[in-house]
Amino acid sequence: MNSPAEIAKNYLAIGKAKTQNGALKLLVLGILAGAFIALAGIGATTAAVSVSSASVGKFLGACIFPVGLTMVLIAGSELFTGNTLIIIPVLSREATLGGMLYNWVVVYIGNFIGAIAVALLVVYGHTPDLFGGADGGLAASIVKIAAAKSSLGFGDAFVRGISCNFLVCIAVWISFAAKDVVGKFWGLYMPIMLFVLCGFEHSVANMYYVPAGIFAAAEYGIDAAGLTWGNFFIHNLIPVTLGNIVGGSLLVGVPYWFVYLRQPKKQLVTK
């Protein structure tokens, strides 16, 4: 197992490499990651929809959702939320601020494309028909989740985004401690399960959840007041993204850089 200090040192090279990949490569890997997270999202919704107890259903969905980050890390792809840790090589001057922002922008766009693609496949492939269409519960659940996310206050969405990506980046960090696939899976599993169970907000997951709800509302004729693209961006995606940056970069990346990688200033020697 890698120690926390070894993880921090290893991430210098990992993070630096992420800022040097070509745009097309980053975009493709970003699309894959967005699709992986979206597939975990529909899996979690499907697993929970028939459970009468809301808390038990939430727990069941939370147990499924870590499959998404498992695919991201083990199959190989680029996820915006995890890449907020690139602040570590930036602070160590192994990567540039511009390189970090370049990675974030390209990967974010790729994540959005992948998530939207899965939302379209889910709704127009009529996955919600699994339990009887609009009357069976799955379509209604997809719309209900999207409407709830689109009605959050800016502050709530921002704070939930902070909490979410603190746990996501801790999950990524723990996975880097493991040297085998089984260890990586169990290392990331609990923090991801916890963020879903607690109802925190993940920007890339929401790139699937809300568009899927918008598409399902139109396809299945389900009324959803306030579920619009404008509300999605203003009340959810923008504040959640900002919160994710704070939670990953400032609350995980900066502290671990400070503890394990910061070089103390040399003191001047006076005669």
FENKADA-V941731 format. One record per pair of residues at least 24 apart in sequence whose ideal C-beta (glycine too) atoms are under 7 Angstrom apart, sorted by sequence separation. I is the first residue (numbers start at 1). J is the second residue. D is the distance in Angstrom with one decimal. If there is no record, write none. Layout:
BEGIN
I,J,D / I,J,D
END
This chain:
BEGIN
40,64,6.8 / 43,67,6.5 / 80,104,6.2 / 83,107,5.8 / 167,191,4.3 / 168,192,6.8 / 40,65,4.9 / 167,192,7.0 / 210,236,6.3 / 40,67,4.9 / 80,107,5.0 / 167,194,5.8 / 168,195,6.5 / 40,68,2.9 / 80,108,4.6 / 167,195,4.2 / 39,68,6.8 / 78,107,4.5 / 206,236,5.6 / 37,68,4.3 / 80,111,5.3 / 164,195,4.9 / 206,237,6.1 / 36,68,5.2 / 78,110,6.8 / 79,111,6.7 / 168,202,6.8 / 203,237,6.2 / 206,240,6.1 / 36,71,3.9 / 36,72,5.2 / 164,200,3.6 / 163,200,4.5 / 164,201,5.4 / 203,240,4.7 / 164,202,4.9 / 203,241,4.4 / 33,72,4.9 / 201,240,4.4 / 160,200,4.8 / 161,201,4.8 / 36,77,6.3 / 160,201,4.0 / 203,244,5.1 / 161,203,6.7 / 201,243,7.0 / 33,77,3.7 / 157,201,5.8 / 32,77,4.0 / 33,78,5.5 / 33,79,4.2 / 29,77,4.7 / 30,78,4.8 / 29,78,4.0 / 26,78,5.7 / 149,206,5.8 / 149,209,6.0 / 150,210,5.9 / 149,210,5.5 / 146,209,5.7 / 145,209,5.6 / 146,210,4.5 / 18,83,6.2 / 146,212,6.6 / 147,213,6.4 / 19,86,6.5 / 146,213,2.1 / 18,86,5.9 / 145,213,6.2 / 146,214,6.4 / 15,85,6.4 / 142,212,5.4 / 143,213,4.7 / 15,86,4.4 / 142,213,5.3 / 15,88,5.6 / 16,89,4.7 / 143,216,5.2 / 11,85,6.5 / 15,89,3.9 / 142,216,4.6 / 143,217,4.9 / 151,226,5.6 / 12,88,6.7 / 19,95,4.6 / 30,106,6.5 / 34,110,6.3 / 38,114,6.6 / 150,226,6.1 / 11,88,5.4 / 12,89,4.9 / 19,96,6.9 / 26,103,6.4 / 30,107,4.1 / 34,111,3.7 / 38,115,4.4 / 139,216,5.1 / 147,224,4.7 / 150,227,5.4 / 16,94,4.8 / 33,111,5.7 / 34,112,6.3 / 37,115,6.6 / 157,235,6.4 / 161,239,6.5 / 16,95,4.6 / 20,99,6.9 / 27,106,5.6 / 30,109,6.7 / 31,110,4.5 / 34,113,6.4 / 35,114,3.9 / 39,118,5.9 / 143,222,4.8 / 147,226,6.4 / 157,236,5.5 / 161,240,3.9 / 165,244,4.0 / 169,248,4.3 / 173,252,6.7 / 8,88,6.8 / 12,92,5.8 / 15,95,6.0 / 19,99,3.1 / 26,106,4.4 / 30,110,2.1 / 34,114,2.7 / 38,118,3.5 / 42,122,5.2 / 147,227,4.6 / 160,240,7.0 / 161,241,6.9 / 164,244,6.5 / 168,248,6.8 / 19,100,5.9 / 26,107,5.6 / 29,110,6.8 / 30,111,5.0 / 33,114,6.5 / 34,115,4.1 / 38,119,6.5 / 50,131,6.8 / 84,165,6.4 / 139,220,4.4 / 143,224,5.0 / 146,227,5.7 / 150,231,4.3 / 154,235,6.7 / 158,239,4.1 / 161,242,6.7 / 162,243,4.3 / 166,247,4.1 / 12,94,4.9 / 27,109,6.7 / 28,110,7.0 / 31,113,5.0 / 32,114,6.2 / 35,117,6.3 / 49,131,6.7 / 140,222,6.2 / 150,232,5.1 / 157,239,3.9 / 161,243,2.3 / 165,247,3.5 / 170,252,6.2 / 19,102,6.6 / 23,106,5.3 / 27,110,4.5 / 31,114,4.0 / 35,118,5.2 / 139,222,6.4 / 152,235,5.3 / 157,240,5.0 / 160,243,6.7 / 161,244,4.7 / 164,247,6.4 / 165,248,4.2 / 169,252,4.0 / 19,103,5.2 / 26,110,6.7 / 30,114,6.8 / 46,130,6.8 / 81,165,5.1 / 85,169,5.6 / 143,227,6.9 / 151,235,6.4 / 152,236,5.9 / 158,242,5.9 / 159,243,6.4 / 162,246,5.0 / 163,247,6.5 / 18,103,5.2 / 42,127,6.5 / 84,169,6.5 / 150,235,5.6 / 154,239,4.8 / 158,243,4.3 / 162,247,4.0 / 166,251,4.9 / 82,168,6.5 / 134,220,4.1 / 150,236,5.7 / 157,243,6.9 / 161,247,6.5 / 166,252,6.1 / 50,137,6.8 / 81,168,5.1 / 82,169,6.5 / 85,172,6.6 / 133,220,6.5 / 134,221,6.6 / 149,236,5.0 / 49,137,5.1 / 128,216,6.0 / 134,222,5.9 / 49,138,5.0 / 115,204,6.3 / 119,208,5.3 / 123,212,5.9 / 162,251,7.0 / 82,172,4.7 / 118,208,5.8 / 122,212,5.8 / 116,207,6.7 / 46,138,6.4 / 49,141,4.7 / 115,207,3.6 / 119,211,4.4 / 123,215,4.0 / 128,220,6.6 / 111,204,4.7 / 115,208,4.1 / 119,212,3.9 / 123,216,5.0 / 112,207,5.0 / 116,211,5.5 / 120,215,6.6 / 124,219,6.8 / 45,141,5.8 / 111,207,6.2 / 119,215,5.9 / 123,219,5.4 / 45,142,6.1 / 45,145,6.7 / 69,171,6.2 / 73,175,5.6 / 74,181,5.9 / 74,184,6.3 / 73,184,6.2 / 70,185,5.5 / 73,188,6.7 / 70,188,6.6 / 69,188,5.4 / 81,202,6.4 / 66,188,6.3 / 81,203,6.5 / 66,189,4.7 / 69,192,5.4 / 80,203,6.8 / 81,204,6.0 / 80,204,5.9 / 79,204,6.4 / 66,192,4.0 / 65,192,6.2 / 66,193,5.7 / 63,193,6.1 / 62,193,4.6 / 65,196,4.6 / 62,196,3.9 / 61,196,6.4 / 62,197,4.1 / 59,197,6.0 / 58,197,6.0 / 44,196,6.8 / 84,244,6.6 / 84,245,5.6 / 87,249,4.2 / 81,244,5.2 / 85,248,6.1 / 41,205,5.4 / 84,248,3.0 / 11,176,6.9 / 84,249,4.5 / 88,253,5.0 / 92,257,6.6 / 7,173,6.1 / 10,176,6.6 / 87,253,4.0 / 91,257,4.7 / 37,204,4.9 / 41,208,4.7 / 81,248,6.1 / 85,252,6.6 / 87,254,6.4 / 37,205,5.4 / 41,209,5.7 / 85,253,4.8 / 88,256,6.7 / 7,176,4.6 / 84,253,6.5 / 88,257,4.8 / 92,261,5.3 / 7,177,5.9 / 34,204,5.9 / 38,208,3.5 / 37,208,6.7 / 34,207,6.3 / 88,261,6.9 / 2,176,6.4 / 2,177,4.9 / 1,177,5.2 / 1,178,6.6 / 1,179,6.8 / 8,256,5.3 / 8,257,6.9 / 8,260,3.8 / 8,261,5.3 / 5,260,4.7 / 4,260,6.5
END
